[in-house]
């Protein structure tokens, strides 16, 4: 068995009754827990960048045969667009960096970066090696000064995802911060300018997408 995190991002229509939709999703998850293979953890939150983008992250002990997220991936009920669900084998599994709402959590915001590569690059060891070096650079800095919690997780998406009209291999990196403001301000520092070439120099990188989330646990 290999633990995975299942991710789904929903873009809601502007006139969606968000409290009703969230309540429906949470009721679906609780009912699932009583009748099916149990979830280890289910969390969701709107991204800080877009109040209409809802990101859901579910942790499983292994890739599930079926999932409650599958029923949410089709437009309708106020959902304009869905991306996923897809599975990420994070290192470490069930990562603490995603647990931002628990009392005493080290991270209050998670920076989630999706990095896109040609399909042939999927699983390439040098990608993970470069990310590990980048995270080590961050951890060597004064975390309290820059607002970095020290928590991080990364891994490949199972299968391929569409990016700019073509299928790509996808590597996901999660970094923990005290706030969005702390992360944004860090990007203006010399430390960031010195360390970011590690990421930008990864071979085959075709593009990336980043969002901040503060996930709330519902199951």
N, C-alpha and C positions, 0 to 999 in steps of 0.2 A: 504494500500500500504506500502511496506517495501523497502526502498532504498537498492540497492545492487551494488557491483562492479564486473564486469565480467572480468576475466583474461584469457589470452591466451599467451602461450609461443611458439614461432616458432624457430626451429633450421634450419638455412639456409645452403644450400650446399655451399662449399668453392668458387665455381665459379659463384655464384649468382650475378647478377647486382643489388646491393643493392639500389642505388638511384632510379632505375626504379621500383623496387618492392615497395619501400616506397611511391613513387609518386602514384602508382596504388592503394595502400591501402588507402591513403589519399583522392584520388578521389572517391573511393567507399564509404567512410564515408560521404563525403560532399553530394553525391547523395542520400545516405540513409536519411540524415537529411531533404531533400526536399520531400521525398516520404513516410516516415514511422514515427513510434513513435520516437520522438526526444531523442537523447542522452543528458544527462546533461553535460557530459565531456568525451572526448576521448583522451587518451595519449598513447605514446609508446616510447621505447628507447631500445637500445642494453644494455645488462648487462655489468658492468665494468669487470666482470671476463671472459666473453666469447664474442668476437665481432661477433659471428655467432648466438647468442641467442637474439632474439627480443621479448621483453615482451610488451604486449598491455594490457591496463587497461581502461575499459569503465564503467562509472557511469550511472545508470538508476534509475528512480523513483520507479521501481518495476521490478521483473524478466520479461524480454521481451518475448513476444510470439515468436518472431524471432529476429535474430541478424545478423549484417554484419560479425561478427567474425566466424559464422558457415561456411561460404564459404571459409574461410582461414584455416580451421582445417584439410584439407586433403592434403597430400603431392602433390607436383607439383609446377610449376612456380618458381622453385628454392628453394622450401620448402622441406627439408629432413625429418622433424619430427615436429609434433604439439602436445602440451600438453594442453588440454582444448578444448573449453572454459568451465569455471566453474564460479560459482557465490559465492561471499563472502558477508555476512551481517556484514560489518564493524561497529564498535563502535569507534568513531562517523562515520556516513555515509558520503560519498563523502569526504574522509579524506584529510585534508590539508597537511598531511605528504607526500602524493603522488604528491603534486603540487610543484615540485622542480625548475621549470624553470621560474615561474612568477617573475616579478620584486618585490624585497622585500621579497621573500620567505624565511622563517626561516630555512628550510631544503634545502640543495643542493644535498644531496644523501639520498636515502631511502634504508635502510636495510630491505629486505623482507625475512622472515623466515617462511617456511612451516614445521609444526610439525605433525607427523603421529602417529595415535592411532588406537587401535582395533575399529572396527565399533561400538561396544556397548558403547564406550566412547563418541561418537558424542553428542555434546550439554552438556557435563558434566560441571557443574558450577564451580567445583574446578579448572579447567584448566584456565578459565578466571580470577578467583580470584588470582591464582598464578602469571599470567602475569601482572595483575594490581599491585600486590605487587612489582614485579620486576621493572616495569616502575616507580613506586613511589620511589624506591631506586635510580634510575637514576636521576629522577627529583630533588631529595634532594641534589645531588652533584652540583658542580659549572659547569653548562653547558658550559660556555664560555671557561673554562679551559680544559674540556675533549672533546669539539666539539659536544656535544649532544644538539639538538635544543629544546628538551622538547616535541616535537610533536610525537604522537604515535597513532596507531589504531590497532584493532584486531577483529577477529571474525571467526566463523566456515564456512567452505565450505559447500554449499548445496550438499547433496549426498556424494558419496565416490570417491576417486581417487586411482589409482594403485600406489603402492610403493613396489619395490623389488618383483614384481610378484603377489602381493596380494592386495585386496581392503582395504583401510584404511579411517578412519575419519581424516579430516585435519583441523588444526587450523592455521590461518595465522596471524603473527605479523609483523607490520611495524614500524620501528623506524627511526627518522630523524637525520641526521648528517651533519656537515659542509663539510666533505670530507670522502672518503674511508680511507685515511691515518689516520684521527682522530679516526675512529672506530677501525681500526686495532691496533693503539697504545693504545687505551683504554683497549683492551683485555689483555694487558700485565701489567695492574695496579693491585694493591691490592684491589682497589674498585671493579673491575670486579670480581676478585677471591672471594670476600666476598659476592657478590650479585648473581652470576650465579648459585649457588646451588639451588636457588628458582626454576629456570627453569629446571635444570637437575633432580630435585626430583619430578617432576610431575608424578603422577601414570599412568602407561600404556604407557608412551612415548616410541615409537619404533624406532624413528630416526627423523632427521630433515635435511632440505636443506636451504641454505642461498645464496642470491645474492644481489648485490648492483645495483640500477638503478637510473638514473636521468631522469625522465620521461619528455617528451616534449608534450605540449598540441597541438592537431591538429584540434579538434572540441570543 
